[in-house]
Amino acid sequence: MTEPEAGSDAGGTKNFREKRPTGGYIVNGTKCWITNGSTAATIVFTARTSYEPGAHSISSFIIKSGAPGFSAGKKEDKMGLRGSDTRFLHFD
C-alpha cells in the first residue's frame, strides 16, 4: 500500500489505473517497501479508479508477477533482521 508521495495513508493513494480500449487496465506508479515483492507469483495492490478525493475511488487489483509493465526494483538494504526480501514495485 505504501507509496513515495502518500506514505502508508490508503486515502492518499496516487497510483492510477486507466481502462484500455481493448480491455483490461494500465496502472502507473510505484509501491514502496513490499515484502517478498520479487518472489511473489501474484501481486495484489491498490490504485485509484477516479480522481475523486477520498477512499471510495480506490480499488484492489491482482496481477501475475511477469505482467507487461510490472517490475520489482533493487533489493533494499535493511537494518537488523534480513529474513525477507523487500523491494519497490513499479507499474509502467
N, CA and C atoms as an extended XYZ file, in Angstrom:
276
Properties=species:S:1:pos:R:3:atomname:S:1:resname:S:1:resid:I:1 pbc="F F F"
N         0.814       -1.185        0.000 N   MET     1
C         0.000        0.000        0.000 CA  MET     1
C         0.863        1.256        0.000 C   MET     1
N         2.040        1.229        0.600 N   THR     2
C         2.875        2.417        0.752 CA  THR     2
C         3.349        2.940       -0.604 C   THR     2
N         3.296        4.261       -0.770 N   GLU     3
C         3.744        4.926       -1.992 CA  GLU     3
C         4.680        6.077       -1.649 C   GLU     3
N         5.578        6.447       -2.573 N   PRO     4
C         6.531        7.515       -2.280 CA  PRO     4
C         5.870        8.839       -1.876 C   PRO     4
N         4.769        9.228       -2.513 N   GLU     5
C         4.135       10.513       -2.239 CA  GLU     5
C         3.073       10.451       -1.149 C   GLU     5
N         2.612        9.257       -0.796 N   ALA     6
C         1.480        9.137        0.128 CA  ALA     6
C         1.819        8.437        1.431 C   ALA     6
N         2.964        7.807        1.526 N   GLY     7
C         3.266        7.026        2.713 CA  GLY     7
C         2.321        5.838        2.804 C   GLY     7
N         1.931        5.469        4.020 N   SER     8
C         1.023        4.336        4.221 CA  SER     8
C        -0.432        4.766        4.370 C   SER     8
N        -0.732        6.005        4.025 N   ASP     9
C        -2.101        6.519        4.082 CA  ASP     9
C        -2.881        6.018        2.873 C   ASP     9
N        -3.772        5.053        3.069 N   ALA    10
C        -4.520        4.470        1.950 CA  ALA    10
C        -5.308        5.524        1.186 C   ALA    10
N        -5.865        6.494        1.879 N   GLY    11
C        -6.639        7.547        1.217 CA  GLY    11
C        -5.784        8.462        0.377 C   GLY    11
N        -4.472        8.425        0.572 N   GLY    12
C        -3.570        9.270       -0.195 CA  GLY    12
C        -2.991        8.583       -1.414 C   GLY    12
N        -3.515        7.420       -1.770 N   THR    13
C        -3.010        6.656       -2.916 CA  THR    13
C        -2.935        7.530       -4.159 C   THR    13
N        -1.795        7.472       -4.868 N   LYS    14
C        -1.590        8.248       -6.091 CA  LYS    14
C        -1.583        7.370       -7.336 C   LYS    14
N        -1.218        6.065       -7.186 N   ASN    15
C        -1.230        5.184       -8.356 CA  ASN    15
C        -2.606        5.264       -9.008 C   ASN    15
N        -2.619        5.323      -10.343 N   PHE    16
C        -3.889        5.473      -11.048 CA  PHE    16
C        -3.997        4.432      -12.142 C   PHE    16
N        -5.191        3.925      -12.328 N   ARG    17
C        -5.425        2.953      -13.397 CA  ARG    17
C        -6.249        3.618      -14.490 C   ARG    17
N        -5.943        3.252      -15.719 N   GLU    18
C        -6.718        3.716      -16.868 CA  GLU    18
C        -7.232        2.491      -17.596 C   GLU    18
N        -8.489        2.530      -17.982 N   LYS    19
C        -9.071        1.409      -18.715 CA  LYS    19
C        -8.585        1.445      -20.165 C   LYS    19
N        -8.139        0.305      -20.666 N   ARG    20
C        -7.675        0.199      -22.048 CA  ARG    20
C        -8.859        0.005      -22.969 C   ARG    20
N        -8.845        0.609      -24.141 N   PRO    21
C        -9.956        0.433      -25.088 CA  PRO    21
C       -10.145       -1.031      -25.511 C   PRO    21
N        -9.056       -1.813      -25.471 N   THR    22
C        -9.115       -3.220      -25.873 CA  THR    22
C        -9.431       -4.147      -24.707 C   THR    22
N        -9.678       -3.580      -23.521 N   GLY    23
C        -9.964       -4.374      -22.331 CA  GLY    23
C        -8.785       -4.379      -21.371 C   GLY    23
N        -9.058       -4.590      -20.114 N   GLY    24
C        -8.016       -4.583      -19.096 CA  GLY    24
C        -7.679       -3.168      -18.660 C   GLY    24
N        -6.585       -3.032      -17.908 N   TYR    25
C        -6.208       -1.744      -17.338 CA  TYR    25
C        -4.723       -1.496      -17.504 C   TYR    25
N        -4.357       -0.227      -17.475 N   ILE    26
C        -2.970        0.202      -17.395 CA  ILE    26
C        -2.826        0.906      -16.055 C   ILE    26
N        -1.817        0.529      -15.275 N   VAL    27
C        -1.577        1.155      -13.971 CA  VAL    27
C        -0.206        1.810      -14.005 C   VAL    27
N        -0.127        3.034      -13.506 N   ASN    28
C         1.146        3.745      -13.427 CA  ASN    28
C         1.425        4.121      -11.986 C   ASN    28
N         2.679        3.979      -11.562 N   GLY    29
C         3.055        4.376      -10.209 CA  GLY    29
C         4.023        3.401       -9.572 C   GLY    29
N         4.267        3.609       -8.282 N   THR    30
C         5.230        2.813       -7.524 CA  THR    30
C         4.681        2.484       -6.147 C   THR    30
N         4.938        1.290       -5.670 N   LYS    31
C         4.653        0.886       -4.291 CA  LYS    31
C         5.996        0.668       -3.603 C   LYS    31
N         6.083        1.023       -2.329 N   CYS    32
C         7.368        1.008       -1.614 CA  CYS    32
C         7.424       -0.069       -0.539 C   CYS    32
N         8.617       -0.557       -0.293 N   TRP    33
C         8.929       -1.456        0.823 CA  TRP    33
C         7.984       -2.657        0.875 C   TRP    33
N         7.885       -3.350       -0.240 N   ILE    34
C         6.988       -4.503       -0.342 CA  ILE    34
C         7.752       -5.780        0.000 C   ILE    34
N         7.303       -6.464        1.040 N   THR    35
C         7.934       -7.704        1.483 CA  THR    35
C         7.703       -8.794        0.448 C   THR    35
N         8.764       -9.496        0.078 N   ASN    36
C         8.742      -10.577       -0.913 CA  ASN    36
C         8.211      -10.112       -2.270 C   ASN    36
N         8.410       -8.842       -2.589 N   GLY    37
C         7.917       -8.283       -3.847 CA  GLY    37
C         8.520       -8.899       -5.089 C   GLY    37
N         9.716       -9.452       -4.975 N   SER    38
C        10.345      -10.054       -6.157 CA  SER    38
C        10.116      -11.552       -6.246 C   SER    38
N         9.595      -12.178       -5.193 N   THR    39
C         9.429      -13.628       -5.199 CA  THR    39
C         7.970      -14.061       -5.328 C   THR    39
N         7.032      -13.148       -5.125 N   ALA    40
C         5.607      -13.499       -5.204 CA  ALA    40
C         5.208      -13.794       -6.648 C   ALA    40
N         4.384      -14.804       -6.843 N   ALA    41
C         3.882      -15.138       -8.179 CA  ALA    41
C         2.690      -14.265       -8.547 C   ALA    41
N         1.957      -13.812       -7.545 N   THR    42
C         0.771      -12.979       -7.749 CA  THR    42
C         0.881      -11.754       -6.850 C   THR    42
N         0.544      -10.597       -7.385 N   ILE    43
C         0.631       -9.337       -6.654 CA  ILE    43
C        -0.767       -8.747       -6.498 C   ILE    43
N        -1.133       -8.366       -5.282 N   VAL    44
C        -2.392       -7.651       -5.016 CA  VAL    44
C        -2.005       -6.250       -4.575 C   VAL    44
N        -2.552       -5.228       -5.240 N   PHE    45
C        -2.193       -3.845       -4.932 CA  PHE    45
C        -3.418       -2.943       -5.102 C   PHE    45
N        -3.301       -1.721       -4.612 N   THR    46
C        -4.394       -0.758       -4.743 CA  THR    46
C        -4.004        0.357       -5.702 C   THR    46
N        -5.022        0.921       -6.358 N   ALA    47
C        -4.823        2.063       -7.259 CA  ALA    47
C        -6.125        2.857       -7.329 C   ALA    47
N        -6.005        4.118       -7.648 N   ARG    48
C        -7.184        4.973       -7.818 CA  ARG    48
C        -7.915        4.610       -9.103 C   ARG    48
N        -9.237        4.638       -9.030 N   THR    49
C       -10.059        4.372      -10.204 CA  THR    49
C       -10.739        5.641      -10.705 C   THR    49
N       -10.616        6.739       -9.959 N   SER    50
C       -11.098        8.047      -10.401 CA  SER    50
C       -10.315        9.111       -9.653 C   SER    50
N       -10.451       10.336      -10.092 N   TYR    51
C        -9.730       11.436       -9.443 CA  TYR    51
C       -10.517       12.058       -8.292 C   TYR    51
N       -11.670       11.485       -7.953 N   GLU    52
C       -12.443       11.988       -6.822 CA  GLU    52
C       -11.648       11.781       -5.532 C   GLU    52
N       -11.677       12.764       -4.626 N   PRO    53
C       -10.930       12.605       -3.371 CA  PRO    53
C       -11.546       11.525       -2.477 C   PRO    53
N       -10.727       10.988       -1.581 N   GLY    54
C       -11.219       10.007       -0.618 CA  GLY    54
C       -10.964        8.582       -1.029 C   GLY    54
N       -11.299        7.688       -0.111 N   ALA    55
C       -11.004        6.264       -0.286 CA  ALA    55
C       -11.998        5.536       -1.193 C   ALA    55
N       -13.144        6.125       -1.496 N   HIS    56
C       -14.148        5.434       -2.320 CA  HIS    56
C       -13.716        5.289       -3.777 C   HIS    56
N       -12.668        5.983       -4.182 N   SER    57
C       -12.193        5.870       -5.557 CA  SER    57
C       -10.929        4.997       -5.644 C   SER    57
N       -10.720        4.128       -4.641 N   ILE    58
C        -9.560        3.233       -4.623 CA  ILE    58
C       -10.045        1.788       -4.691 C   ILE    58
N        -9.430        1.006       -5.576 N   SER    59
C        -9.791       -0.405       -5.737 CA  SER    59
C        -8.550       -1.273       -5.657 C   SER    59
N        -8.755       -2.560       -5.411 N   SER    60
C        -7.663       -3.530       -5.404 CA  SER    60
C        -7.590       -4.218       -6.755 C   SER    60
N        -6.370       -4.546       -7.180 N   PHE    61
C        -6.134       -5.224       -8.445 CA  PHE    61
C        -5.216       -6.407       -8.190 C   PHE    61
N        -5.300       -7.418       -9.054 N   ILE    62
C        -4.477       -8.617       -8.951 CA  ILE    62
C        -3.762       -8.802      -10.283 C   ILE    62
N        -2.431       -9.006      -10.239 N   ILE    63
C        -1.675       -9.296      -11.455 CA  ILE    63
C        -0.686      -10.422      -11.184 C   ILE    63
N        -0.235      -11.059      -12.249 N   LYS    64
C         0.858      -12.031      -12.174 CA  LYS    64
C         2.166      -11.248      -12.188 C   LYS    64
N         3.174      -11.747      -11.503 N   SER    65
C         4.420      -11.002      -11.366 CA  SER    65
C         5.129      -10.749      -12.698 C   SER    65
N         4.895      -11.533      -13.719 N   GLY    66
C         5.546      -11.332      -15.016 CA  GLY    66
C         4.745      -10.476      -15.981 C   GLY    66
N         3.709       -9.787      -15.506 N   ALA    67
C         2.841       -8.996      -16.382 CA  ALA    67
C         3.631       -7.877      -17.068 C   ALA    67
N         3.309       -7.569      -18.331 N   PRO    68
C         3.985       -6.472      -19.028 CA  PRO    68
C         3.820       -5.151      -18.263 C   PRO    68
N         4.912       -4.391      -18.140 N   GLY    69
C         4.867       -3.109      -17.452 CA  GLY    69
C         5.106       -3.186      -15.959 C   GLY    69
N         5.183       -4.392      -15.407 N   PHE    70
C         5.427       -4.557      -13.973 CA  PHE    70
C         6.880       -4.960      -13.756 C   PHE    70
N         7.534       -4.353      -12.765 N   SER    71
C         8.899       -4.763      -12.414 CA  SER    71
C         9.142       -4.522      -10.931 C   SER    71
N        10.032       -5.311      -10.367 N   ALA    72
C        10.448       -5.142       -8.977 CA  ALA    72
C        11.793       -4.428       -8.990 C   ALA    72
N        11.960       -3.452       -8.103 N   GLY    73
C        13.200       -2.695       -8.015 CA  GLY    73
C        14.300       -3.477       -7.321 C   GLY    73
N        15.377       -2.783       -7.009 N   LYS    74
C        16.517       -3.430       -6.358 CA  LYS    74
C        16.163       -3.841       -4.936 C   LYS    74
N        16.851       -4.838       -4.435 N   LYS    75
C        16.653       -5.292       -3.066 CA  LYS    75
C        17.102       -4.195       -2.109 C   LYS    75
N        16.244       -3.823       -1.175 N   GLU    76
C        16.554       -2.765       -0.214 CA  GLU    76
C        17.490       -3.294        0.866 C   GLU    76
N        18.457       -2.480        1.248 N   ASP    77
C        19.383       -2.834        2.317 CA  ASP    77
C        18.728       -2.441        3.630 C   ASP    77
N        18.467       -3.424        4.497 N   LYS    78
C        17.747       -3.171        5.745 CA  LYS    78
C        18.652       -3.376        6.943 C   LYS    78
N        18.294       -2.736        8.035 N   MET    79
C        18.991       -2.967        9.303 CA  MET    79
C        18.349       -4.154       10.008 C   MET    79
N        19.078       -4.805       10.891 N   GLY    80
C        18.503       -5.867       11.706 CA  GLY    80
C        18.206       -7.121       10.919 C   GLY    80
N        17.048       -7.714       11.187 N   LEU    81
C        16.669       -8.981       10.554 CA  LEU    81
C        16.506       -8.808        9.049 C   LEU    81
N        17.071       -9.737        8.311 N   ARG    82
C        17.018       -9.659        6.842 CA  ARG    82
C        16.428      -10.939        6.263 C   ARG    82
N        15.458      -11.493        6.952 N   GLY    83
C        14.881      -12.773        6.549 CA  GLY    83
C        13.932      -12.687        5.373 C   GLY    83
N        13.559      -11.474        4.969 N   SER    84
C        12.648      -11.351        3.834 CA  SER    84
C        13.193      -10.312        2.858 C   SER    84
N        12.868      -10.525        1.613 N   ASP    85
C        13.263       -9.633        0.529 CA  ASP    85
C        12.304       -8.443        0.504 C   ASP    85
N        12.821       -7.220        0.449 N   THR    86
C        11.975       -6.025        0.419 CA  THR    86
C        12.385       -5.169       -0.767 C   THR    86
N        11.398       -4.776       -1.591 N   ARG    87
C        11.687       -4.023       -2.818 CA  ARG    87
C        10.575       -3.017       -3.117 C   ARG    87
N        10.877       -2.078       -4.010 N   PHE    88
C         9.855       -1.213       -4.588 CA  PHE    88
C         9.241       -1.978       -5.763 C   PHE    88
N         7.970       -1.762       -6.025 N   LEU    89
C         7.298       -2.330       -7.182 CA  LEU    89
C         6.936       -1.198       -8.120 C   LEU    89
N         7.233       -1.381       -9.408 N   HIS    90
C         6.996       -0.328      -10.397 CA  HIS    90
C         5.962       -0.771      -11.425 C   HIS    90
N         5.024        0.095      -11.690 N   PHE    91
C         3.986       -0.154      -12.702 CA  PHE    91
C         4.133        0.922      -13.775 C   PHE    91
N         4.454        0.516      -14.981 N   ASP    92
C         4.646        1.473      -16.088 CA  ASP    92
C         3.734        1.151      -17.247 C   ASP    92
